[in-house]
């Protein structure tokens, strides 16, 4: 997928703004049908996945690869995201996001560049091949590429916004020991999530 880098960052800003401006509710006070924001800790349900660039264990990663075009503009070549099942825990309660598509703003904290006299690492080359992206141009020179990766790590705090309702854990395929679980799904909009501390 190729589009302007400004579009990518505008989407991130919109998610962050939505979460900052949304009311926070303690999970135990969440009412059925209420639309609000909760904050809790990520608990994996299955084995964590490994992020492709930094090799860290996580429940979700986002990778963005952009190419510099001209002096002051860039285009996004890869916008990649992968997740594995997890719940959110806080105040003795569990929360499960039950929505196939959520709007997530994950803080990027791993960066790498390639370009003139700066070859991409073997791990990065292998990752680019998955998307048929050539790190060199037509004359064999390195393209000016920028790589950034963000993850949701086990034990990390996140903020989540959506519509909630209390259901039995087994109804969501979770262990019965979790008891009543707050199911978060889309309201009139989408479900929003971020690990940016400014959204807490």
C-alpha positions as CSV (number, residue, x, y, z in Angstrom):
1,X,0.0,0.0,0.0
2,X,1.4,3.4,-1.0
3,X,0.1,6.7,0.2
4,X,1.4,9.9,1.6
5,X,3.1,9.9,5.0
6,X,1.0,12.8,6.2
7,X,-2.1,10.6,5.8
8,X,-0.5,8.0,8.1
9,X,0.3,10.5,10.8
10,X,-3.0,12.3,10.6
11,X,-4.8,9.0,11.3
12,X,-2.6,8.5,14.4
13,X,-3.3,12.0,15.7
14,X,-7.1,11.5,15.2
15,X,-7.0,8.3,17.3
16,X,-5.0,10.0,20.1
17,X,-7.3,13.0,20.1
18,X,-10.3,10.8,20.4
19,X,-9.0,9.0,23.4
20,X,-7.7,12.1,25.1
21,X,-11.1,13.7,24.8
22,X,-13.2,10.7,25.9
23,X,-14.4,10.2,29.5
24,X,-12.6,7.6,31.5
25,X,-14.7,5.1,33.6
26,X,-13.4,2.6,36.2
27,X,-14.0,-0.9,34.8
28,X,-16.1,-1.9,37.8
29,X,-18.4,1.1,37.3
30,X,-19.0,0.4,33.5
31,X,-22.7,0.0,32.8
32,X,-24.1,-2.2,30.0
33,X,-24.4,-0.2,26.8
34,X,-22.2,2.6,28.1
35,X,-19.7,4.2,25.7
36,X,-16.5,5.3,27.5
37,X,-12.8,4.8,27.9
38,X,-11.1,2.3,30.2
39,X,-7.4,1.8,31.1
40,X,-5.8,-1.5,31.9
41,X,-2.9,-4.0,31.6
42,X,-2.4,-6.3,28.6
43,X,-2.6,-10.0,29.4
44,X,-1.8,-12.5,26.6
45,X,-4.3,-15.3,26.0
46,X,-2.0,-17.3,23.7
47,X,1.8,-17.3,23.2
48,X,3.1,-13.8,22.3
49,X,4.2,-13.1,18.7
50,X,7.6,-11.7,17.8
51,X,7.9,-8.3,16.2
52,X,9.7,-8.5,12.8
53,X,12.3,-5.7,13.2
54,X,13.3,-5.6,16.8
55,X,12.4,-9.2,17.7
56,X,10.4,-8.4,20.8
57,X,7.6,-10.5,22.3
58,X,4.3,-8.8,22.0
59,X,0.5,-9.2,21.5
60,X,0.5,-6.8,18.6
61,X,3.0,-4.9,16.4
62,X,2.7,-2.2,13.8
63,X,5.5,-1.5,11.3
64,X,5.7,1.5,9.0
65,X,8.2,1.7,6.1
66,X,8.5,4.9,4.2
67,X,10.6,6.1,1.3
68,X,11.9,9.6,0.9
69,X,10.9,11.1,-2.4
70,X,12.3,14.5,-3.2
71,X,13.7,16.8,-0.6
72,X,10.8,17.1,1.8
73,X,8.3,14.4,1.2
74,X,7.9,10.7,1.8
75,X,5.5,7.9,0.8
76,X,4.5,4.9,2.9
77,X,5.5,1.6,1.3
78,X,4.4,-0.8,4.1
79,X,1.8,-0.3,6.9
80,X,1.8,-3.7,8.6
81,X,0.0,-4.9,11.7
82,X,-0.4,-8.3,13.3
83,X,-2.1,-9.2,16.6
84,X,-2.7,-12.3,18.7
85,X,-5.5,-12.7,21.3
86,X,-5.3,-10.9,24.6
87,X,-7.4,-9.4,27.3
88,X,-7.0,-6.3,29.4
89,X,-7.0,-6.5,33.2
90,X,-7.5,-3.8,35.8
91,X,-9.2,-3.4,39.3
92,X,-9.8,-7.2,39.4
93,X,-11.8,-7.2,36.2
94,X,-11.1,-8.5,32.6
95,X,-11.9,-6.7,29.4
96,X,-12.0,-8.3,25.9
97,X,-12.1,-6.3,22.7
98,X,-14.6,-8.1,20.5
99,X,-14.2,-6.3,17.3
100,X,-12.4,-7.5,14.1
101,X,-11.1,-4.0,13.2
102,X,-10.0,-1.4,15.8
103,X,-8.3,2.0,15.3
104,X,-5.0,1.6,17.2
105,X,-2.3,4.2,17.8
106,X,0.8,2.3,19.0
107,X,3.8,4.4,20.0
108,X,6.8,3.7,17.7
109,X,9.9,3.0,19.7
110,X,12.2,1.2,17.3
111,X,13.7,3.0,14.3
112,X,16.1,2.1,11.5
113,X,17.2,3.8,8.3
114,X,18.9,2.8,5.1
115,X,20.3,4.8,2.2
116,X,23.6,6.0,0.7
117,X,26.4,3.9,2.3
118,X,23.9,2.5,4.8
119,X,22.7,-1.0,3.8
120,X,19.6,-2.4,5.4
121,X,20.3,-5.3,7.8
122,X,19.6,-8.9,6.7
123,X,16.5,-9.0,8.9
124,X,15.1,-5.8,7.3
125,X,15.9,-7.2,3.8
126,X,14.0,-10.4,4.6
127,X,11.1,-8.4,5.9
128,X,11.0,-6.2,2.7
129,X,10.9,-9.3,0.6
130,X,7.6,-10.4,2.2
131,X,6.1,-7.3,0.6
132,X,8.0,-7.4,-2.7
133,X,9.8,-4.1,-1.8
134,X,13.2,-3.7,-3.3
135,X,15.6,-1.6,-1.1
136,X,17.6,-0.5,-4.2
137,X,16.6,1.6,-7.2
138,X,17.0,0.9,-10.9
139,X,20.7,1.6,-10.9
140,X,21.4,-0.5,-7.7
141,X,21.7,2.4,-5.2
142,X,20.1,2.1,-1.8
143,X,16.7,3.8,-1.5
144,X,16.3,6.2,1.4
145,X,14.1,4.1,3.6
146,X,12.9,4.8,7.1
147,X,11.6,1.9,9.3
148,X,9.6,2.3,12.5
149,X,8.0,-0.3,14.7
150,X,5.7,-0.1,17.7
151,X,4.4,-3.0,19.9
152,X,1.9,-3.8,22.6
153,X,3.9,-5.8,25.1
154,X,2.5,-8.1,27.8
155,X,2.0,-6.1,31.0
156,X,1.8,-2.8,29.2
157,X,-1.0,-0.3,30.0
158,X,-3.4,0.8,27.2
159,X,-6.5,3.0,26.9
160,X,-9.5,1.6,25.1
161,X,-12.7,3.4,24.0
162,X,-15.9,1.7,22.9
163,X,-19.3,0.3,23.9
164,X,-19.2,-2.1,26.8
165,X,-21.4,-4.9,28.1
166,X,-20.9,-7.5,30.7
167,X,-21.0,-11.2,29.5
168,X,-19.9,-14.5,30.9
169,X,-16.2,-15.3,30.0
170,X,-17.2,-18.6,28.3
171,X,-19.3,-16.6,25.8
172,X,-16.1,-15.0,24.5
173,X,-14.1,-18.2,24.5
174,X,-12.3,-17.3,27.7
175,X,-11.6,-19.4,30.9
176,X,-14.6,-19.6,33.2
177,X,-12.4,-18.4,36.0
178,X,-12.5,-14.9,34.6
179,X,-16.2,-14.7,35.6
180,X,-18.0,-11.7,34.1
181,X,-16.0,-10.0,31.4
182,X,-16.5,-6.5,30.0
183,X,-16.9,-7.0,26.2
184,X,-15.9,-3.9,24.3
185,X,-17.2,-3.4,20.8
186,X,-17.9,-0.6,18.3
187,X,-20.4,2.0,19.3
188,X,-21.6,4.5,16.6
189,X,-17.9,4.7,15.6
190,X,-15.1,2.2,16.0
191,X,-13.1,0.9,18.9
192,X,-10.1,3.0,19.7
193,X,-6.9,1.9,21.5
194,X,-3.5,3.4,22.4
195,X,-0.5,2.8,24.6
196,X,0.4,6.5,24.6
197,X,0.5,7.7,28.2
198,X,-1.1,11.0,27.2
199,X,-4.3,9.2,26.4
200,X,-4.6,7.7,30.0
